[in-house]
Amino acid sequence: MDLALILVVVLVLALMWRGPKMLPKLGEAFGKGVKDARDEFAKQTDTDPEQRPPQP
C-alpha cells in the first residue's frame, strides 16, 4: 500500500513539475532506462548464451 501511495505522489509531482504534455515522454524515457538496466543485468548474470531468452 505504501508503494502505491509513493507512486501516486511521484506522478502528481512530475505532472506539476513538467506539465501534462511532457509526462508521456518522461514515461517513455523511464521505460527505456528500466529495459536497458534489465538487459544489462541479464547479460551479466547469464553465462550460457543458449539459455538466454530470445531478444524481441
HUPE-V587787 format. One record per helix or strand of 3 or more residues. SS is the DSSP state (@ for helix, = for strand). FROM is the first residue (numbers start at 1). TO is the last residue. If there is no record, write none. Layout:
[[SS/FROM/TO] [SS/FROM/TO]]
//
This chain:
[[@/2/18] [@/20/45] [@/49/51]]
//
